[in-house]
Amino acid sequence: MKTKVFLTLCVVFVMGLATSAYAQLVAGSPEDAAYTKIVGEENPDAKTTLLLDFEKQFPQSKVLPDIYVMLMGIYQQKLKNQPPPPNYTPDQWKAYIDNTEQAAKSMLAYARSLATP
């Protein structure tokens, strides 16, 4: 489970590098309207629902990397705010969260260095 979460975070961070989202949407299109609604939503649970709906409605969208990055941010906040699982002490859980976040940031920095000429 830990590996799956970690790999998902890494993939999402790398995918986030390849996007310039809003410029890739056709103004006034249903896709643009859905994206605008997502950006304006402040409730994390409602935003998650909108993000998952967007993914289903527009599976070929060029802004899917941004959708995944937003989802990852929401999931990351929920993971940080959850009580530790039964097999973790509070200190172990905090260390796990911190290590996962640091690893994801390192991979993002590495991916960015590859994208820079």
N, CA, C and O atoms as a DFTB+ gen file, in Angstrom:
468 C
 N C O
     1  1       0.830      -1.192       0.000
     2  2       0.000       0.000       0.000
     3  2       0.872       1.253       0.000
     4  3       0.612       2.192      -0.753
     5  1       1.914       1.271       0.847
     6  2       2.793       2.429       0.912
     7  2       3.455       2.676      -0.435
     8  3       3.542       3.813      -0.897
     9  1       3.917       1.608      -1.054
    10  2       4.589       1.725      -2.344
    11  2       3.642       2.261      -3.400
    12  3       4.032       3.088      -4.224
    13  1       2.403       1.796      -3.383
    14  2       1.408       2.237      -4.360
    15  2       1.130       3.737      -4.216
    16  3       1.064       4.460      -5.210
    17  1       0.967       4.194      -2.977
    18  2       0.732       5.621      -2.726
    19  2       1.933       6.433      -3.179
    20  3       1.785       7.459      -3.842
    21  1       3.113       5.974      -2.819
    22  2       4.335       6.686      -3.172
    23  2       4.500       6.781      -4.690
    24  3       4.780       7.858      -5.218
    25  1       4.331       5.675      -5.379
    26  2       4.467       5.680      -6.843
    27  2       3.425       6.564      -7.505
    28  3       3.718       7.254      -8.482
    29  1       2.208       6.542      -6.974
    30  2       1.159       7.401      -7.518
    31  2       1.545       8.859      -7.370
    32  3       1.389       9.644      -8.305
    33  1       2.047       9.226      -6.204
    34  2       2.482      10.610      -5.982
    35  2       3.588      11.003      -6.962
    36  3       3.579      12.103      -7.514
    37  1       4.522      10.105      -7.167
    38  2       5.636      10.392      -8.072
    39  2       5.157      10.596      -9.504
    40  3       5.563      11.547     -10.172
    41  1       4.302       9.709      -9.966
    42  2       3.776       9.822     -11.334
    43  2       3.017      11.128     -11.502
    44  3       3.165      11.817     -12.512
    45  1       2.213      11.462     -10.520
    46  2       1.427      12.687     -10.597
    47  2       2.330      13.910     -10.644
    48  3       2.080      14.834     -11.418
    49  1       3.378      13.926      -9.825
    50  2       4.293      15.060      -9.849
    51  2       4.965      15.201     -11.209
    52  3       5.060      16.309     -11.737
    53  1       5.423      14.115     -11.774
    54  2       6.080      14.170     -13.078
    55  2       5.102      14.616     -14.155
    56  3       5.447      15.419     -15.021
    57  1       3.880      14.092     -14.098
    58  2       2.877      14.494     -15.089
    59  2       2.554      15.980     -14.961
    60  3       2.255      16.641     -15.955
    61  1       2.613      16.491     -13.767
    62  2       2.311      17.902     -13.545
    63  2       3.300      18.829     -14.230
    64  3       2.989      19.994     -14.477
    65  1       4.464      18.335     -14.531
    66  2       5.470      19.163     -15.189
    67  2       5.128      19.469     -16.641
    68  3       5.550      20.495     -17.174
    69  1       4.382      18.607     -17.272
    70  2       4.163      18.696     -18.709
    71  2       2.929      19.507     -19.078
    72  3       2.427      19.383     -20.195
    73  1       2.432      20.330     -18.167
    74  2       1.156      20.964     -18.457
    75  2       1.210      22.482     -18.426
    76  3       1.993      23.084     -17.692
    77  1       0.382      23.060     -19.217
    78  2       0.088      24.488     -19.161
    79  2      -1.419      24.587     -19.338
    80  3      -1.916      25.114     -20.333
    81  1      -2.114      24.078     -18.369
    82  2      -3.524      23.728     -18.406
    83  2      -4.467      24.729     -19.036
    84  3      -5.004      24.485     -20.116
    85  1      -4.662      25.791     -18.406
    86  2      -5.749      26.659     -18.814
    87  2      -5.619      27.109     -20.262
    88  3      -6.625      27.287     -20.949
    89  1      -4.399      27.292     -20.728
    90  2      -4.180      27.714     -22.110
    91  2      -4.566      26.625     -23.106
    92  3      -4.710      26.907     -24.296
    93  1      -4.734      25.399     -22.649
    94  2      -5.045      24.296     -23.544
    95  2      -6.538      24.022     -23.652
    96  3      -6.950      23.118     -24.379
    97  1      -7.350      24.790     -22.939
    98  2      -8.796      24.609     -22.989
    99  2      -9.419      25.560     -23.988
   100  3      -8.959      26.692     -24.142
   101  1     -10.454      25.113     -24.663
   102  2     -11.187      25.966     -25.597
   103  2     -12.199      26.771     -24.778
   104  3     -13.075      26.208     -24.122
   105  1     -12.063      28.080     -24.829
   106  2     -12.936      28.948     -24.048
   107  2     -14.404      28.680     -24.368
   108  3     -14.794      28.589     -25.532
   109  1     -15.207      28.556     -23.318
   110  2     -16.635      28.351     -23.488
   111  2     -17.052      26.904     -23.722
   112  3     -18.243      26.605     -23.801
   113  1     -16.080      26.008     -23.831
   114  2     -16.408      24.590     -24.051
   115  2     -16.883      23.966     -22.737
   116  3     -16.636      24.515     -21.663
   117  1     -17.562      22.822     -22.821
   118  2     -17.959      22.121     -21.593
   119  2     -16.740      21.762     -20.723
   120  3     -16.807      21.795     -19.495
   121  1     -15.650      21.425     -21.377
   122  2     -14.420      21.104     -20.649
   123  2     -13.918      22.329     -19.876
   124  3     -13.518      22.214     -18.718
   125  1     -13.941      23.491     -20.518
   126  2     -13.535      24.738     -19.865
   127  2     -14.456      25.054     -18.687
   128  3     -13.985      25.447     -17.619
   129  1     -15.757      24.885     -18.874
   130  2     -16.717      25.158     -17.802
   131  2     -16.481      24.237     -16.609
   132  3     -16.526      24.680     -15.462
   133  1     -16.230      22.958     -16.878
   134  2     -15.979      22.003     -15.797
   135  2     -14.692      22.346     -15.057
   136  3     -14.643      22.279     -13.828
   137  1     -13.656      22.712     -15.799
   138  2     -12.373      23.065     -15.180
   139  2     -12.514      24.325     -14.330
   140  3     -11.985      24.397     -13.221
   141  1     -13.223      25.304     -14.854
   142  2     -13.446      26.550     -14.113
   143  2     -14.205      26.282     -12.814
   144  3     -13.899      26.875     -11.779
   145  1     -15.187      25.394     -12.871
   146  2     -15.945      25.039     -11.676
   147  2     -15.035      24.375     -10.639
   148  3     -15.146      24.647      -9.444
   149  1     -14.147      23.514     -11.099
   150  2     -13.199      22.844     -10.201
   151  2     -12.305      23.868      -9.512
   152  3     -12.135      23.835      -8.293
   153  1     -11.743      24.765     -10.292
   154  2     -10.824      25.759      -9.743
   155  2     -11.517      26.632      -8.696
   156  3     -10.892      27.045      -7.719
   157  1     -12.787      26.909      -8.895
   158  2     -13.531      27.757      -7.968
   159  2     -14.032      27.043      -6.723
   160  3     -14.428      27.695      -5.757
   161  1     -14.022      25.718      -6.728
   162  2     -14.543      24.951      -5.583
   163  2     -13.528      24.945      -4.438
   164  3     -12.348      24.661      -4.649
   165  1     -13.989      25.257      -3.233
   166  2     -13.089      25.293      -2.081
   167  2     -13.260      24.104      -1.142
   168  3     -12.350      23.798      -0.372
   169  1     -14.401      23.430      -1.189
   170  2     -14.627      22.280      -0.326
   171  2     -13.860      21.085      -0.895
   172  3     -14.120      20.681      -2.029
   173  1     -12.916      20.506      -0.130
   174  2     -12.096      19.409      -0.668
   175  2     -12.900      18.196      -1.141
   176  3     -12.565      17.592      -2.160
   177  1     -13.960      17.837      -0.407
   178  2     -14.746      16.668      -0.822
   179  2     -15.516      16.947      -2.109
   180  3     -15.576      16.098      -2.998
   181  1     -16.101      18.134      -2.205
   182  2     -16.819      18.510      -3.429
   183  2     -15.843      18.629      -4.601
   184  3     -16.156      18.230      -5.723
   185  1     -14.659      19.181      -4.327
   186  2     -13.660      19.326      -5.386
   187  2     -13.189      17.956      -5.874
   188  3     -12.982      17.758      -7.071
   189  1     -13.020      17.013      -4.950
   190  2     -12.623      15.655      -5.330
   191  2     -13.653      15.045      -6.270
   192  3     -13.298      14.430      -7.275
   193  1     -14.921      15.214      -5.942
   194  2     -15.993      14.687      -6.794
   195  2     -15.928      15.313      -8.181
   196  3     -16.032      14.612      -9.188
   197  1     -15.756      16.629      -8.234
   198  2     -15.656      17.313      -9.533
   199  2     -14.438      16.847     -10.325
   200  3     -14.517      16.660     -11.539
   201  1     -13.324      16.662      -9.645
   202  2     -12.108      16.207     -10.324
   203  2     -12.278      14.806     -10.909
   204  3     -11.884      14.545     -12.046
   205  1     -12.856      13.927     -10.134
   206  2     -13.072      12.561     -10.627
   207  2     -14.087      12.526     -11.772
   208  3     -13.949      11.737     -12.707
   209  1     -15.109      13.389     -11.692
   210  2     -16.080      13.497     -12.789
   211  2     -15.408      14.027     -14.054
   212  3     -15.680      13.549     -15.155
   213  1     -14.532      15.013     -13.889
   214  2     -13.817      15.578     -15.035
   215  2     -13.007      14.494     -15.733
   216  3     -13.008      14.393     -16.960
   217  1     -12.314      13.683     -14.932
   218  2     -11.498      12.607     -15.494
   219  2     -12.348      11.647     -16.326
   220  3     -11.920      11.195     -17.388
   221  1     -13.546      11.342     -15.843
   222  2     -14.436      10.423     -16.570
   223  2     -15.019      11.070     -17.826
   224  3     -15.122      10.425     -18.870
   225  1     -15.397      12.340     -17.724
   226  2     -16.035      13.029     -18.852
   227  2     -15.057      13.408     -19.951
   228  3     -15.425      13.446     -21.125
   229  1     -13.814      13.687     -19.580
   230  2     -12.825      14.160     -20.559
   231  2     -11.536      13.325     -20.460
   232  3     -10.488      13.851     -20.086
   233  1     -11.612      12.037     -20.791
   234  2     -10.447      11.156     -20.624
   235  2      -9.258      11.494     -21.526
   236  3      -8.141      11.045     -21.266
   237  1      -9.479      12.261     -22.559
   238  2      -8.385      12.642     -23.457
   239  2      -7.936      14.082     -23.257
   240  3      -7.170      14.609     -24.064
   241  1      -8.403      14.727     -22.189
   242  2      -8.101      16.130     -21.946
   243  2      -6.605      16.363     -21.758
   244  3      -5.900      15.555     -21.152
   245  1      -6.150      17.473     -22.288
   246  2      -4.751      17.850     -22.121
   247  2      -4.479      18.416     -20.724
   248  3      -3.321      18.616     -20.358
   249  1      -5.524      18.674     -19.946
   250  2      -5.344      19.198     -18.589
   251  2      -5.449      18.112     -17.514
   252  3      -5.459      18.420     -16.322
   253  1      -5.526      16.852     -17.929
   254  2      -5.594      15.767     -16.947
   255  2      -4.412      15.780     -15.971
   256  3      -4.607      15.466     -14.797
   257  1      -3.199      16.130     -16.407
   258  2      -2.123      16.220     -15.406
   259  2      -2.455      17.201     -14.276
   260  3      -2.159      16.933     -13.112
   261  1      -3.061      18.320     -14.616
   262  2      -3.450      19.275     -13.575
   263  2      -4.529      18.693     -12.670
   264  3      -4.522      18.909     -11.458
   265  1      -5.446      17.961     -13.266
   266  2      -6.508      17.311     -12.495
   267  2      -5.879      16.356     -11.490
   268  3      -6.272      16.335     -10.324
   269  1      -4.915      15.573     -11.929
   270  2      -4.251      14.616     -11.044
   271  2      -3.437      15.318      -9.955
   272  3      -3.397      14.853      -8.816
   273  1      -2.801      16.413     -10.291
   274  2      -2.040      17.171      -9.290
   275  2      -2.979      17.729      -8.222
   276  3      -2.662      17.694      -7.033
   277  1      -4.133      18.244      -8.648
   278  2      -5.102      18.750      -7.669
   279  2      -5.610      17.629      -6.768
   280  3      -5.726      17.803      -5.555
   281  1      -5.914      16.474      -7.368
   282  2      -6.352      15.325      -6.577
   283  2      -5.276      14.903      -5.584
   284  3      -5.566      14.626      -4.420
   285  1      -4.044      14.856      -6.052
   286  2      -2.947      14.472      -5.193
   287  2      -2.820      15.424      -4.012
   288  3      -2.584      14.987      -2.885
   289  1      -2.974      16.701      -4.255
   290  2      -2.901      17.683      -3.176
   291  2      -3.974      17.455      -2.122
   292  3      -3.713      17.545      -0.922
   293  1      -5.179      17.160      -2.585
   294  2      -6.280      16.891      -1.648
   295  2      -5.995      15.616      -0.862
   296  3      -6.158      15.588       0.358
   297  1      -5.572      14.565      -1.551
   298  2      -5.284      13.302      -0.868
   299  2      -4.110      13.458       0.107
   300  3      -4.111      12.871       1.188
   301  1      -3.129      14.240      -0.280
   302  2      -1.981      14.454       0.589
   303  2      -2.404      15.161       1.883
   304  3      -1.951      14.799       2.968
   305  1      -3.269      16.165       1.761
   306  2      -3.762      16.854       2.952
   307  2      -4.541      15.903       3.849
   308  3      -4.384      15.922       5.070
   309  1      -5.390      15.064       3.235
   310  2      -6.169      14.099       4.022
   311  2      -5.240      13.114       4.716
   312  3      -5.457      12.766       5.877
   313  1      -4.181      12.651       3.994
   314  2      -3.228      11.715       4.603
   315  2      -2.518      12.353       5.787
   316  3      -2.294      11.701       6.807
   317  1      -2.161      13.634       5.651
   318  2      -1.487      14.347       6.740
   319  2      -2.399      14.513       7.949
   320  3      -1.934      14.485       9.088
   321  1      -3.671      14.682       7.709
   322  2      -4.616      14.976       8.782
   323  2      -5.260      13.744       9.390
   324  3      -5.995      13.855      10.371
   325  1      -5.000      12.582       8.832
   326  2      -5.577      11.344       9.353
   327  2      -4.809      10.901      10.601
   328  3      -3.610      11.153      10.721
   329  1      -5.504      10.246      11.520
   330  2      -4.764       9.653      12.637
   331  2      -3.902       8.513      12.103
   332  3      -4.202       7.946      11.053
   333  1      -2.847       8.180      12.813
   334  2      -1.977       7.100      12.327
   335  2      -2.722       5.774      12.238
   336  3      -3.595       5.494      13.059
   337  1      -2.380       4.958      11.247
   338  2      -2.961       3.613      11.175
   339  2      -2.561       2.819      12.426
   340  3      -1.615       3.191      13.121
   341  1      -3.271       1.738      12.708
   342  2      -3.007       0.970      13.936
   343  2      -1.566       0.480      14.093
   344  3      -1.089       0.331      15.218
   345  1      -0.879       0.230      12.998
   346  2       0.484      -0.294      13.099
   347  2       1.562       0.795      13.171
   348  3       2.751       0.484      13.098
   349  1       1.161       2.076      13.313
   350  2       2.096       3.189      13.420
   351  2       1.891       3.928      14.735
   352  3       0.764       4.090      15.203
   353  1       2.998       4.375      15.325
   354  2       2.895       5.318      16.434
   355  2       2.733       6.696      15.803
   356  3       3.020       6.854      14.616
   357  1       2.281       7.704      16.562
   358  2       2.183       9.052      15.979
   359  2       3.506       9.547      15.389
   360  3       3.513      10.183      14.336
   361  1       4.629       9.259      16.066
   362  2       5.934       9.690      15.548
   363  2       6.311       8.949      14.266
   364  3       6.865       9.549      13.344
   365  1       6.015       7.655      14.202
   366  2       6.294       6.886      12.984
   367  2       5.452       7.385      11.819
   368  3       5.946       7.482      10.696
   369  1       4.192       7.702      12.073
   370  2       3.292       8.196      11.038
   371  2       3.780       9.528      10.494
   372  3       3.803       9.748       9.283
   373  1       4.175      10.426      11.415
   374  2       4.686      11.732      10.985
   375  2       5.955      11.551      10.153
   376  3       6.128      12.210       9.128
   377  1       6.834      10.667      10.589
   378  2       8.063      10.414       9.837
   379  2       7.748       9.847       8.455
   380  3       8.378      10.229       7.469
   381  1       6.773       8.935       8.378
   382  2       6.371       8.364       7.091
   383  2       5.839       9.449       6.148
   384  3       6.226       9.516       4.981
   385  1       4.962      10.283       6.663
   386  2       4.393      11.370       5.855
   387  2       5.495      12.314       5.390
   388  3       5.546      12.681       4.215
   389  1       6.374      12.708       6.305
   390  2       7.469      13.622       5.958
   391  2       8.403      13.005       4.918
   392  3       8.809      13.679       3.972
   393  1       8.744      11.729       5.088
   394  2       9.633      11.055       4.127
   395  2       8.992      10.935       2.751
   396  3       9.656      11.135       1.733
   397  1       7.714      10.611       2.718
   398  2       7.003      10.491       1.451
   399  2       6.953      11.833       0.735
   400  3       7.193      11.917      -0.470
   401  1       6.641      12.873       1.486
   402  2       6.578      14.210       0.894
   403  2       7.948      14.653       0.383
   404  3       8.050      15.218      -0.706
   405  1       8.993      14.403       1.157
   406  2      10.338      14.786       0.738
   407  2      10.773      14.023      -0.508
   408  3      11.385      14.598      -1.409
   409  1      10.461      12.741      -0.560
   410  2      10.813      11.949      -1.740
   411  2      10.095      12.469      -2.984
   412  3      10.692      12.564      -4.057
   413  1       8.822      12.801      -2.839
   414  2       8.059      13.332      -3.973
   415  2       8.642      14.663      -4.433
   416  3       8.748      14.916      -5.633
   417  1       9.020      15.511      -3.483
   418  2       9.622      16.810      -3.848
   419  2      10.956      16.609      -4.556
   420  3      11.270      17.328      -5.505
   421  1      11.738      15.643      -4.105
   422  2      13.023      15.359      -4.744
   423  2      12.836      14.879      -6.174
   424  3      13.565      15.289      -7.078
   425  1      11.853      14.006      -6.371
   426  2      11.576      13.516      -7.720
   427  2      11.071      14.630      -8.629
   428  3      11.405      14.676      -9.813
   429  1      10.268      15.524      -8.069
   430  2       9.792      16.666      -8.845
   431  2      10.961      17.551      -9.255
   432  3      11.039      17.984     -10.404
   433  1      11.865      17.820      -8.326
   434  2      13.037      18.638      -8.642
   435  2      13.884      17.972      -9.724
   436  3      14.376      18.640     -10.634
   437  1      14.050      16.662      -9.623
   438  2      14.814      15.924     -10.626
   439  2      14.138      16.000     -11.992
   440  3      14.792      16.245     -13.006
   441  1      12.833      15.789     -12.009
   442  2      12.088      15.840     -13.271
   443  2      12.181      17.232     -13.888
   444  3      12.334      17.374     -15.101
   445  1      12.088      18.248     -13.050
   446  2      12.223      19.620     -13.567
   447  2      13.596      19.862     -14.142
   448  3      13.728      20.553     -15.152
   449  1      14.622      19.309     -13.523
   450  2      15.985      19.500     -14.028
   451  2      16.142      18.845     -15.395
   452  3      16.907      19.335     -16.226
   453  1      15.437      17.753     -15.643
   454  2      15.488      17.092     -16.945
   455  2      14.757      17.889     -18.004
   456  3      15.134      17.869     -19.176
   457  1      13.698      18.600     -17.591
   458  2      12.894      19.366     -18.538
   459  2      13.556      20.682     -18.916
   460  3      13.227      21.267     -19.948
   461  1      14.483      21.153     -18.093
   462  2      15.153      22.424     -18.357
   463  2      16.313      22.194     -19.307
   464  3      17.165      21.340     -19.060
   465  1      16.349      22.973     -20.423
   466  2      17.439      22.771     -21.395
   467  2      18.774      23.206     -20.867
   468  3      19.781      23.097     -21.568
